[in-house]
Structures are given as C-alpha cells and as structure tokens.
Amino acid sequence: LADMMADKMAAMTSETEEQIKETVLDLFEGSSSEEGSTLVNKSVATAILRDGDLGLTRVQIAAVMSEVSIDKKDLLDYVELAKVASGVIAALLNVERQRMLADQMASQKEQEDYGTVLGLTQDQMASSLDANFRELDVDGTGLLTLEQVAQVVLNTLELPPPQFQAVMSLACPDDEGNVWYDDVSEWTYHTLEYIVSGQAAVLSPRD
C-alpha cells in the first residue's frame, strides 16, 4: 500500500510539474531579444520570475537561478529555467515534502554551527560585505557597478560558482548598470542559508 501511495504521489508531482513548467514558459514567451531564441538575460529572467506571481520568494528565486547555466554574456535558456522552477514550486506544494524538510530543519537547529553560514552569522556576513562595498563606493551613493559587486562578493566570501551565481542573481542593475549593494548585503546570508541547508532539497524533489 505504501508503495502504491508513493507511486501515486510521484505521478501527481510529475503532472503538476509539467503544468507549472508550461505556465513558466508562457511567462517567458516573447522575452528573448532574438526571434526564435530561448535565451534571455539573467536580470530579465529574475524579474519575470519575481513578477510572475508564482509563489516563489526572492531567496527561492536566487536558489533556482543557481541551478541554471548562465554564459559569459549573462544569458540563460528559459526552457531550462522553467524546468528547474517547476520542480521547486511542485516541491513547495507537496505537503509531505515540506513536513520532512521541517523535521530536517529542527534537527539542524540542534547542531553547534546552527545560525551560521560559511562560519559567519547573518550580522557578520552583512557587515563584512557592507564594509567592503563602502570601500569602493567613494561617492557614498549606495551604488556600485555589477562588476564591482561581483568582485566584493568573491573576495569576501570565496563562493563556489553555483552559490556565487545565486547571490549575484539578487543584484538587479538599473538602466545605467549600477546596483544598490544594500540589497545584496541584506539577502546574501538568507540565500546561502537556503542553498546549503536542507531547504535546498526542494530543488531535487524526487531525490
């Protein structure tokens, strides 16, 4: 009976994922700058997910972005993105999955290093990033170029590529290519915590 229920849940999850994937693809229709292409800019993709009313938090969107291949021109394939995003959303809708993650998080709270990521508390990480951002912000505008933000994040935290990619997805440049670095300082800890903790398991709902 347990095996039958598991098979039924897997089938329901698969069907749900496919429906969600189609919804995400609809959001991206016409978003590519080239006709017939499925490549979109990373910032555009992040904005579409954020504004698409998909039920994803900013941290979850960053985690999704960390799972997608992004080329040197900051372009990604939105078909691949839709597949990853649908898996995350389907897992969030799976009550049993969420109950399992809650138990996993409760267990983690008992560990000595709970409340830290990369050996830093939230305040320590934000303070380190903020101090390094401000060293480059000689005019005190609160703005830095995307390249400067990337340089600070790499030098301060020395992240592996997927985690670095997730953090940088939080940086949304304005029309002049500048970024409000306070946003990056504020959200980096939560993004990394989500990825390295048991909650990141929602990215692989069938594992």
Buried (B, 14 or more C-beta within 10 A) or exposed (E): EEEEEEEEEEEEBEEBBEEBBEBBBEBBEEBBEEEEEBBBBBBBBBBBBBEBEBEBEBBBBBBBBBBBEBEEEBBBBBEEBBBBBBBBBBBBBBEEBBEEBEEEEEEBEEEEEEEBBBEBEBEBBBEBBBEBBBEEBEEEEBBBBBEBBBBBBEEBBEBEEBBBBBBBBBBBBEEEEBBBBBBBBBBBBBBBBBBEBBBBBBBEBEE
